[in-house]
Every structure is written in C-alpha cells, then in structure tokens.
Amino acid sequence: MRNTMDCVIIGCGPAGVSAALYVARANLKVTVIGGDESALMKAEKIENYYGLQESLMGKTLFEAGLRQLERLGVERIRDDVVDITWENAFTLTCAGGEEIDAASVIFCTGAKRMRASIENLQAFEGRGVSYCAICDAFFYRNKAVAVLGSGAYALHEAMALLPVAESVTLLTNGQPLAASYPETIKIIDKPIHALQGDDKLTSVCFADGDKLAAAGLFVAIGTAGASDLARKLGVEVRGSDIVTNENMETMLPGLFAAGDCTGGILQVSTAVAEGAKAGMSAVRFLRSRT
Ligand SMILES: Cc1cc2nc3c(=O)[nH]c(=O)nc-3n(C[C@H](O)[C@H](O)[C@H](O)COP(=O)(O)OP(=O)(O)OC[C@H]3O[C@@H](n4cnc5c(N)ncnc54)[C@H](O)[C@@H]3O)c2cc1C
C-alpha cells in the first residue's frame, strides 16, 4: 500500500529542515525527501548566521540539520523526486520508483545551478523545447524527439515519451551517463552547440557539426528542480524561481515553496525563515481542511 502523508517536503537543506520542524511539531505526518546536494555542501565557511561562535563548514551545518530531523523522528527518504501530479492530493514519484501521496507539499529544492549553455535553447521554449514530458508528450506523437540529460530524471522523462513518440534519443551533451537506459532509447553523448528551426524546432546541432532531426527537445538536466516540478503542476515560475506570496503559498492550494528555489537573497538565514513560514502555512492549510 502507498504511503499517505499530511505533508511531504522536497529537499533537506536549511529551508526543508526548518519547514519540517514546524510541521512535525504540529503533530502532523511529514516526510522529507532529499539528497545531499545542498548548496551548503559547497560552502567552505559559514560565519554570517545567528548564534555561531565560530565559523562552521557548510557540510557540518547540513549534517546538523539532518540530525535535528532524526531527533524529531522525521523520516528522510534519500532519493530524488522525478515526478509530481495533483488530483485532489499530490502524488510524488521518486527516482527509485517509490510513490507517496500527500495532502500538501513544500518545495525546498534549492537553486538549480546546472544549466546547459546551448544556443537558442530559450528561443525555442514552447516551440519545441519543453520541460515536462507528461504535459507535452501528446503534441509530439509519432515525431522524433530528444531528451537533454543523463540521469534518473532524464530517464523518467524519456520513458514517458517512448510510448507516444516515433523515436526518443537521449542527448547527454558531453556528460557521463548516470542511469541505465533501455536499448529502445538511442544515446548520443556529444556536446551540443545549438538548436535550429524556423517557427518550430527542427534539429539539434552538435559541436562536431553533426545534426539530429528532432521536433521536440525535453530538458531534464541533473535532478528535477522546483521549477521543473512546478511546471508539471502548472504553477507559476519566473525564470527558475517559484512564485509565492508572502506566506510562501503558490497559486495551487496545498503547495508551498521556500529557500533558494524562490529566488531573492540566497542565504541560510532567508532559507530558514522562509522554511519556517512555509511550514506554518502548511499546518494552517492542513488544519483548515479538518
Ligand atoms: C559556495 C557557496 C557558499 C555559500 N556561503 C554562504 C554563507 O557564507 N552564508 C550563507 O548564509 N549562505 C551561503 N551560501 C548559500 C546557502 O548555502 C544557501 O542559501 C542555502 O543552502 C539554501 O538552502 P535551501 O534549503 O533553499 O537549498 P539547499 O541547501 O541547496 O538544499 C536543497 C535540497 O534539495 C534537494 N533536492 C533538490 N532537488 C531535489 C529533487 N528533485 N528531489 C529531492 N530532493 C531534491 C537537495 O538534495 C538538497 O537536499 C553559500 C552557497 C554556496 C554555493
């Protein structure tokens, strides 16, 4: 049987842990899904946070957050969310295949730092370049499409396209493969130079001059960021930032976002403050339903 939670928090950096503290202490069922890919892991020294008597390595602060979750009895699933849907409640799918239902979700996925620098990528958004296979696969039925990425998230998007498209090619853009792909998906690992087309995308040009004909390119680089997941739900995104109001509520009731994924000042202090607000808003939302 599938797990059903009051609240699932995606991300276990400062925003995710802070949000979880408020939801767990309200005696609600909360799970945190997240890996170790926090921006804190790259921060050599943190000095500008309240109460620090001496500077701390970012990794030390991240690990302290995980211990705090453990002490509160909050389960952490160490996996990546690759898909999310909403139909009266949220259903999240993890890269490992686990599915979890939740009445509310808080995005705390940090800022997406992996971007592809490919000429015309943005210019073809909505005209061949898509960020959601489930949403847009139908428009590419019986057409040749490509997926940009190399890991579990790209695999998930490619598998959603496979039954609908004429062919699916994975383009790793020079990155090593980080998941195993079925033979029905062709893999090209050459660096990409540009996208070409007129009104709509027609081909992908590689750095060595080769071309691949493609009517669609589905971007699924690295881990699904909050903006990728938000697009699947039709929630407003500005650039790669999730749009929320001052209570960290998105336009979809029950969906909240906090920390670096909302843009603004990318600091531990803001992530913690927004996480607390999002946690309290989720509690308010959950209590208002009963
Ligand atoms: C080099 C560097 C130095 C910095 N120095 C400072 C400093 O001195 N002071 C300061 O205040 N701030 C500093 N920062 C910024 C600070 O680290 C961030 O603002 C803070 O970590 C943001 O917290 P967050 O919880 O929003 O996101 P993050 O800490 O980035 O956490 C994101 C979490 O989401 C998870 N995740 C992402 N996608 C998925 C998915 N699809 N499924 C499941 N989980 C997912 C990740 O694994 C991770 O657990 C620094 C950042 C960097 C990069």
The ligand as an SDF file (V2000), in Angstrom:
LIG
                    3D

 53 58  0  0  0  0  0  0  0  0999 V2000
   29.8480   28.2200   -2.3970 C   0  0  0  0  0  0  0  0  0  0  0  0
   28.7010   28.6980   -1.5490 C   0  0  0  0  0  0  0  0  0  0  0  0
   28.9420   29.4270   -0.3920 C   0  0  0  0  0  0  0  0  0  0  0  0
   27.8790   29.8760    0.3990 C   0  0  0  0  0  0  0  0  0  0  0  0
   28.1540   30.5970    1.5410 N   0  0  0  0  0  0  0  0  0  0  0  0
   27.1460   31.0370    2.3070 C   0  0  0  0  0  0  0  0  0  0  0  0
   27.3880   31.7800    3.5150 C   0  0  0  0  0  0  0  0  0  0  0  0
   28.5520   32.0440    3.8740 O   0  0  0  0  0  0  0  0  0  0  0  0
   26.3280   32.1880    4.2470 N   0  0  0  0  0  0  0  0  0  0  0  0
   25.0330   31.9160    3.8930 C   0  0  0  0  0  0  0  0  0  0  0  0
   24.1220   32.2960    4.6080 O   0  0  0  0  0  0  0  0  0  0  0  0
   24.7690   31.2200    2.7600 N   0  0  0  0  0  0  0  0  0  0  0  0
   25.7750   30.7870    1.9670 C   0  0  0  0  0  0  0  0  0  0  0  0
   25.5100   30.0820    0.8100 N   0  0  0  0  0  0  0  0  0  0  0  0
   24.0930   29.8750    0.4130 C   0  0  0  0  0  0  0  0  0  0  0  0
   23.3930   28.7680    1.1910 C   0  0  0  0  0  0  0  0  0  0  0  0
   24.1660   27.5800    1.1540 O   0  0  0  0  0  0  0  0  0  0  0  0
   22.0010   28.5480    0.5710 C   0  0  0  0  0  0  0  0  0  0  0  0
   21.3150   29.7880    0.5490 O   0  0  0  0  0  0  0  0  0  0  0  0
   21.1770   27.5410    1.3570 C   0  0  0  0  0  0  0  0  0  0  0  0
   21.8360   26.2980    1.4240 O   0  0  0  0  0  0  0  0  0  0  0  0
   19.8040   27.3830    0.6910 C   0  0  0  0  0  0  0  0  0  0  0  0
   19.0760   26.4380    1.3870 O   0  0  0  0  0  0  0  0  0  0  0  0
   17.8920   25.6240    0.6790 P   0  0  0  0  0  0  0  0  0  0  0  0
   17.3670   24.7160    1.7100 O   0  0  0  0  0  0  0  0  0  0  0  0
   16.9880   26.5550   -0.0110 O   0  0  0  0  0  0  0  0  0  0  0  0
   18.5900   24.7740   -0.5030 O   0  0  0  0  0  0  0  0  0  0  0  0
   19.8020   23.7560   -0.4470 P   0  0  0  0  0  0  0  0  0  0  0  0
   20.6000   23.9030    0.7950 O   0  0  0  0  0  0  0  0  0  0  0  0
   20.5220   23.9130   -1.7420 O   0  0  0  0  0  0  0  0  0  0  0  0
   19.1150   22.3170   -0.3640 O   0  0  0  0  0  0  0  0  0  0  0  0
   18.4210   21.7860   -1.4560 C   0  0  0  0  0  0  0  0  0  0  0  0
   17.9590   20.3720   -1.0950 C   0  0  0  0  0  0  0  0  0  0  0  0
   17.0490   19.9290   -2.0890 O   0  0  0  0  0  0  0  0  0  0  0  0
   17.3860   18.6030   -2.5230 C   0  0  0  0  0  0  0  0  0  0  0  0
   16.7930   18.4110   -3.8560 N   0  0  0  0  0  0  0  0  0  0  0  0
   16.9060   19.1670   -4.9750 C   0  0  0  0  0  0  0  0  0  0  0  0
   16.1590   18.6740   -5.9720 N   0  0  0  0  0  0  0  0  0  0  0  0
   15.5360   17.5680   -5.4690 C   0  0  0  0  0  0  0  0  0  0  0  0
   14.6330   16.6150   -6.0050 C   0  0  0  0  0  0  0  0  0  0  0  0
   14.1760   16.6700   -7.2610 N   0  0  0  0  0  0  0  0  0  0  0  0
   14.2190   15.6090   -5.2040 N   0  0  0  0  0  0  0  0  0  0  0  0
   14.6330   15.5090   -3.9140 C   0  0  0  0  0  0  0  0  0  0  0  0
   15.4910   16.4050   -3.3560 N   0  0  0  0  0  0  0  0  0  0  0  0
   15.9310   17.3990   -4.1300 C   0  0  0  0  0  0  0  0  0  0  0  0
   18.9090   18.5960   -2.4320 C   0  0  0  0  0  0  0  0  0  0  0  0
   19.4330   17.2770   -2.4230 O   0  0  0  0  0  0  0  0  0  0  0  0
   19.0750   19.3140   -1.0810 C   0  0  0  0  0  0  0  0  0  0  0  0
   18.8190   18.4160   -0.0170 O   0  0  0  0  0  0  0  0  0  0  0  0
   26.5480   29.5970    0.0210 C   0  0  0  0  0  0  0  0  0  0  0  0
   26.2960   28.8550   -1.1490 C   0  0  0  0  0  0  0  0  0  0  0  0
   27.3510   28.4140   -1.9290 C   0  0  0  0  0  0  0  0  0  0  0  0
   27.0630   27.6040   -3.1790 C   0  0  0  0  0  0  0  0  0  0  0  0
  1  2  1  0
  2  3  1  0
  2 52  2  0
  3  4  2  0
  4  5  1  0
  4 50  1  0
  5  6  2  0
  6  7  1  0
  6 13  1  0
  7  8  2  0
  7  9  1  0
  9 10  1  0
 10 11  2  0
 10 12  1  0
 12 13  2  0
 13 14  1  0
 14 15  1  0
 14 50  1  0
 15 16  1  0
 16 17  1  0
 16 18  1  0
 18 19  1  0
 18 20  1  0
 20 21  1  0
 20 22  1  0
 22 23  1  0
 23 24  1  0
 24 25  2  0
 24 26  1  0
 24 27  1  0
 27 28  1  0
 28 29  2  0
 28 30  1  0
 28 31  1  0
 31 32  1  0
 32 33  1  0
 33 34  1  0
 33 48  1  0
 34 35  1  0
 35 36  1  0
 35 46  1  0
 36 37  1  0
 36 45  1  0
 37 38  2  0
 38 39  1  0
 39 40  1  0
 39 45  2  0
 40 41  1  0
 40 42  2  0
 42 43  1  0
 43 44  2  0
 44 45  1  0
 46 47  1  0
 46 48  1  0
 48 49  1  0
 50 51  2  0
 51 52  1  0
 52 53  1  0
M  END
$$$$
